[in-house]
């Protein structure tokens, strides 16, 4: 699969952590909404996602590491 074509992220509520560089280079990704269960975004998760315009982070998020949104559309 060509990750550059990823436009939507739908993760199950069992996900609590998004690992380093999980969505790097997903240039078609525009909107992200995480379930309330997500509490950690590791290093450079959305780096180079230059179409990213809107992200909803849950209230309970505890950790957002460096460069999570580096070179993104945000």
N, CA, C and O of each residue as an XYZ file, in Angstrom:
296
protein
N       0.837     -1.186      0.000
C       0.000      0.000      0.000
C       0.874      1.239      0.000
O       1.887      1.293      0.698
N       0.492      2.209     -0.764
C       1.209      3.476     -0.842
C       0.683      4.396      0.259
O      -0.434      4.904      0.162
N       1.478      4.613      1.302
C       1.028      5.409      2.451
C       0.718      6.854      2.076
O      -0.004      7.534      2.804
N       1.246      7.331      0.964
C       0.959      8.711      0.553
C      -0.506      8.891      0.214
O      -0.990     10.023      0.202
N      -1.231      7.817     -0.062
C      -2.645      7.887     -0.420
C      -3.576      7.779      0.781
O      -4.791      7.907      0.632
N      -3.028      7.547      1.959
C      -3.845      7.427      3.175
C      -4.544      8.753      3.440
O      -3.884      9.774      3.629
N      -5.864      8.746      3.455
C      -6.629      9.973      3.648
C      -7.338     10.034      4.988
O      -7.615     11.123      5.491
N      -7.637      8.884      5.572
C      -8.410      8.815      6.808
C      -7.772      7.815      7.753
O      -7.248      6.787      7.327
N      -7.822      8.126      9.041
C      -7.341      7.206     10.063
C      -8.503      6.846     10.970
O      -9.120      7.725     11.571
N      -8.800      5.574     11.071
C      -9.813      5.063     11.991
C      -9.147      3.986     12.832
O      -8.861      2.896     12.337
N      -8.904      4.283     14.080
C      -8.242      3.339     14.978
C      -9.227      2.823     16.012
O     -10.100      3.571     16.451
N      -9.108      1.571     16.410
C      -9.997      1.035     17.444
C      -9.713      1.682     18.801
O      -8.622      2.201     19.035
N     -10.682      1.645     19.668
C     -10.541      2.270     20.988
C      -9.518      1.564     21.863
O      -9.160      2.077     22.924
N      -9.046      0.412     21.446
C      -8.026     -0.302     22.227
C      -6.630      0.313     22.057
O      -5.716     -0.024     22.809
N      -6.458      1.199     21.090
C      -5.162      1.843     20.847
C      -4.957      2.965     21.861
O      -5.807      3.845     21.996
N      -3.840      2.935     22.566
C      -3.529      3.990     23.547
C      -2.293      4.793     23.166
O      -2.126      5.925     23.619
N      -1.430      4.221     22.341
C      -0.166      4.859     21.986
C       0.029      4.805     20.477
O      -0.212      3.779     19.840
N       0.471      5.929     19.918
C       0.824      5.984     18.501
C       2.349      6.058     18.448
O       2.946      7.020     18.932
N       2.968      5.053     17.867
C       4.424      4.919     17.882
C       5.139      5.909     16.967
O       4.532      6.544     16.105
N       6.450      6.019     17.183
C       7.310      6.906     16.406
C       7.049      6.782     14.912
O       6.991      5.680     14.365
N       6.895      7.917     14.270
C       6.848      8.024     12.813
C       5.776      7.156     12.154
O       5.948      6.728     11.013
N       4.692      6.896     12.845
C       3.645      5.992     12.338
C       3.035      6.438     11.013
O       2.737      5.602     10.160
N       2.846      7.734     10.831
C       2.172      8.228      9.634
C       3.050      9.185      8.825
O       2.529     10.006      8.070
N       4.348      9.092      8.970
C       5.275      9.974      8.252
C       5.041      9.875      6.753
O       4.948      8.781      6.196
N       4.945     11.032      6.108
C       4.835     11.085      4.658
C       3.473     10.771      4.098
O       3.334     10.587      2.889
N       2.458     10.704      4.945
C       1.093     10.472      4.457
C       0.553     11.804      3.926
O      -0.188     12.506      4.615
N       0.930     12.131      2.718
C       0.669     13.462      2.164
C      -0.790     13.721      1.812
O      -1.153     14.872      1.571
N      -1.634     12.708      1.772
C      -3.063     12.897      1.499
C      -3.893     13.015      2.772
O      -5.086     13.313      2.710
N      -3.279     12.785      3.906
C      -3.983     12.819      5.186
C      -4.381     14.249      5.537
O      -3.525     15.128      5.639
N      -5.695     14.484      5.723
C      -6.189     15.839      5.984
C      -6.769     16.011      7.383
O      -6.584     17.056      8.008
N      -7.459     15.007      7.870
C      -8.148     15.103      9.165
C      -7.866     13.860      9.994
O      -7.846     12.742      9.479
N      -7.649     14.075     11.284
C      -7.386     12.962     12.202
C      -8.226     13.170     13.455
O      -8.274     14.264     14.017
N      -8.873     12.117     13.870
C      -9.649     12.144     15.116
C      -9.311     10.877     15.882
O      -9.510      9.767     15.389
N      -8.804     11.053     17.081
C      -8.447      9.914     17.916
C      -9.515      9.655     18.955
O     -10.169     10.577     19.443
N      -9.681      8.390     19.284
C     -10.573      7.990     20.370
C     -10.007      8.506     21.696
O      -8.822      8.830     21.784
N     -10.841      8.581     22.707
C     -10.424      9.055     24.028
C      -9.356      8.177     24.651
O      -8.667      8.610     25.575
N      -9.202      6.955     24.166
C      -8.228      6.026     24.728
C      -6.771      6.411     24.411
O      -5.863      6.004     25.136
N      -6.537      7.179     23.355
C      -5.172      7.565     22.975
C      -4.632      8.567     23.981
O      -5.223      9.624     24.198
N      -3.491      8.222     24.599
C      -2.903      9.132     25.582
C      -1.457      9.503     25.269
O      -0.867     10.323     25.974
N      -0.872      8.909     24.217
C       0.534      9.173     23.904
C       0.768      9.246     22.400
O       0.371      8.350     21.655
N       1.416     10.322     21.965
C       1.886     10.455     20.588
C       3.397     10.532     20.654
O       3.952     11.481     21.207
N       4.062      9.538     20.096
C       5.519      9.509     20.136
C       6.126     10.369     19.024
O       5.401     11.019     18.271
N       7.429     10.369     18.928
C       8.225     11.222     18.053
C       7.775     11.188     16.583
O       7.620     10.120     15.990
N       7.572     12.380     16.016
C       7.373     12.592     14.578
C       6.247     11.773     13.961
O       6.365     11.333     12.818
N       5.173     11.561     14.683
C       4.066     10.732     14.200
C       3.511     11.238     12.865
O       3.241     10.436     11.971
N       3.338     12.545     12.720
C       2.737     13.113     11.513
C       3.726     13.951     10.699
O       3.311     14.849      9.967
N       4.984     13.679     10.813
C       5.995     14.433     10.077
C       5.751     14.310      8.567
O       5.460     13.228      8.057
N       5.875     15.427      7.876
C       5.712     15.493      6.415
C       4.300     15.179      5.933
O       4.115     14.830      4.767
N       3.320     15.295      6.792
C       1.918     15.155      6.377
C       1.438     16.551      5.995
O       0.694     17.188      6.741
N       1.869     17.016      4.833
C       1.684     18.422      4.489
C       0.257     18.824      4.135
O      -0.013     20.014      3.974
N      -0.662     17.877      4.011
C      -2.075     18.202      3.783
C      -2.885     18.228      5.075
O      -4.060     18.593      5.062
N      -2.276     17.851      6.173
C      -2.976     17.788      7.456
C      -3.457     19.171      7.865
O      -2.665     20.106      7.983
N      -4.771     19.292      8.082
C      -5.374     20.591      8.405
C      -6.120     20.604      9.736
O      -6.313     21.660     10.337
N      -6.535     19.431     10.188
C      -7.368     19.388     11.389
C      -7.060     18.104     12.155
O      -7.012     17.014     11.584
N      -6.855     18.261     13.456
C      -6.627     17.088     14.297
C      -7.368     17.286     15.613
O      -7.328     18.362     16.210
N      -8.032     16.248     16.044
C      -8.732     16.264     17.335
C      -7.956     15.365     18.283
O      -7.848     14.157     18.072
N      -7.418     15.975     19.330
C      -6.710     15.211     20.364
C      -7.634     15.049     21.556
O      -8.290     16.012     21.951
N      -7.706     13.869     22.138
C      -8.581     13.654     23.288
C      -8.109     14.441     24.509
O      -6.926     14.759     24.635
N      -9.028     14.745     25.387
C      -8.719     15.493     26.611
C      -7.690     14.791     27.481
O      -6.906     15.451     28.163
N      -7.681     13.481     27.467
C      -6.805     12.718     28.355
C      -5.394     12.513     27.836
O      -4.625     11.750     28.421
N      -5.043     13.181     26.752
C      -3.701     12.969     26.208
C      -2.664     13.453     27.217
O      -2.777     14.549     27.765
N      -1.648     12.616     27.455
C      -0.647     12.918     28.474
C       0.709     13.272     27.879
O       1.416     14.136     28.398
N       1.069     12.601     26.789
C       2.412     12.761     26.242
C       2.328     13.076     24.745
O       1.703     12.347     23.975
N       2.968     14.172     24.357
C       3.141     14.515     22.952
C       4.627     14.806     22.793
O       5.118     15.847     23.228
N       5.332     13.877     22.165
C       6.777     14.015     22.034
C       7.150     14.997     20.920
O       6.287     15.468     20.179
N       8.420     15.290     20.815
C       8.931     16.265     19.863
C       8.644     15.938     18.410
O       8.561     14.776     18.014
N       8.499     16.968     17.649
C       8.341     16.934     16.200
C       7.165     16.116     15.724
O       7.181     15.605     14.604
N       6.144     15.980     16.552
C       4.957     15.208     16.171
C       4.356     15.755     14.887
O       3.904     14.976     14.047
N       4.337     17.072     14.709
C       3.722     17.700     13.551
C       4.743     18.404     12.654
O       4.372     19.306     11.904
N       6.014     18.014     12.715
C       7.066     18.671     11.931
C       6.766     18.586     10.429
O       6.486     17.512      9.896
N       6.830     19.721      9.775
C       6.625     19.814      8.324
C       5.258     19.312      7.893
O       5.087     18.820      6.778
N       4.278     19.442      8.794
C       2.916     19.060      8.452
C       2.155     20.317      8.053
O       2.706     21.418      8.069
N       0.890     20.149      7.696
C       0.062     21.278      7.310
C      -0.470     22.066      8.492
O      -1.165     23.064      8.303
N      -0.159     21.642      9.698
C      -0.656     22.362     10.879
C       0.238     23.521     11.239
O      -0.033     24.233     12.206
